[in-house]
Amino acid sequence: DLVEIRAGDARDTLRSGVGGDIDMLMLDGAFSLYLPMLKLLEPHLRSGAIIVGENAVEQAAGYLDYVRDPRNGYLSLPLPFEPGRGNELTVRTTPR
């Protein structure tokens, strides 16, 4: 009752809404969708929500630039567990 996993294309499964606030978001899939998915879910992210971008490399179509710019309401840094993998830890710093 604390976690909801939706199988399928996120562009379809998330458009109908998320049914509440988001405390943690794991982005792991097509890199080109990281930024569009984040923007789709932003209205539901609580202040302090954790976002993990798995393999958020440069191919993530502007995702890293967006979450690393504090003007967008995030604090973000790379996770150095496996250099070159591009894992990114982000925290939502502004209220919805």
C-alpha positions in Angstrom: 0.0 0.0 0.0 3.1 2.3 0.0 4.4 1.6 -3.4 2.7 1.6 -6.8 4.4 -0.1 -9.7 2.8 0.4 -13.1 3.8 -1.8 -16.0 3.7 -0.5 -19.5 4.7 2.6 -21.4 5.0 5.4 -18.9 3.6 7.9 -21.4 0.3 6.0 -21.2 0.2 4.7 -17.6 1.0 8.1 -16.0 -1.1 10.4 -18.1 -4.2 9.4 -16.2 -2.7 10.7 -13.0 -0.8 9.3 -10.1 -3.4 9.3 -7.4 -1.5 11.4 -4.9 1.8 12.9 -4.0 5.2 11.4 -5.0 7.9 11.0 -2.4 10.3 9.0 -4.5 10.7 8.6 -8.3 13.0 6.1 -10.0 13.7 6.9 -13.7 15.0 3.9 -15.5 14.2 3.4 -19.1 14.5 5.3 -22.3 16.9 8.1 -21.6 15.1 10.4 -24.0 12.0 10.2 -21.8 13.6 11.2 -18.4 12.9 14.9 -18.8 9.4 14.5 -20.3 8.5 12.1 -17.5 9.9 14.3 -14.8 8.0 17.3 -16.2 4.8 15.2 -16.4 5.2 14.2 -12.7 6.5 17.5 -11.3 3.1 18.7 -10.1 2.9 15.7 -7.9 6.4 15.8 -6.4 6.5 16.8 -2.8 9.2 19.2 -1.5 12.0 16.9 -0.5 11.0 14.1 -2.9 14.0 12.0 -4.1 14.5 11.3 -7.8 17.0 8.7 -9.0 18.0 8.9 -12.6 19.5 5.5 -13.5 22.2 5.9 -16.1 21.2 9.6 -16.6 23.9 10.1 -19.2 24.2 12.9 -21.8 21.7 11.1 -24.0 19.1 11.9 -21.5 18.0 14.9 -23.7 18.5 17.8 -21.3 17.6 15.9 -18.1 20.9 16.6 -16.3 21.0 20.3 -17.3 17.4 20.7 -16.0 17.8 19.0 -12.6 21.2 20.6 -12.0 19.9 24.1 -12.5 18.6 25.2 -9.0 16.2 27.7 -10.7 14.1 24.6 -11.7 13.6 23.7 -8.0 16.1 20.8 -7.6 19.4 20.0 -6.0 21.2 17.3 -7.9 24.5 15.5 -8.0 26.0 12.5 -9.7 26.4 9.3 -7.7 30.0 8.0 -8.0 29.4 4.3 -7.4 30.3 3.3 -10.9 32.1 6.1 -12.8 30.7 6.6 -16.3 27.3 5.1 -15.5 25.7 8.5 -15.0 23.5 7.7 -12.0 22.0 11.0 -10.6 20.5 11.7 -7.2 18.1 14.6 -7.2 16.0 16.3 -4.4 13.0 18.5 -5.1 13.7 21.7 -3.2 10.6 23.8 -3.9 7.0 23.1 -3.0 4.5 22.3 -5.8 
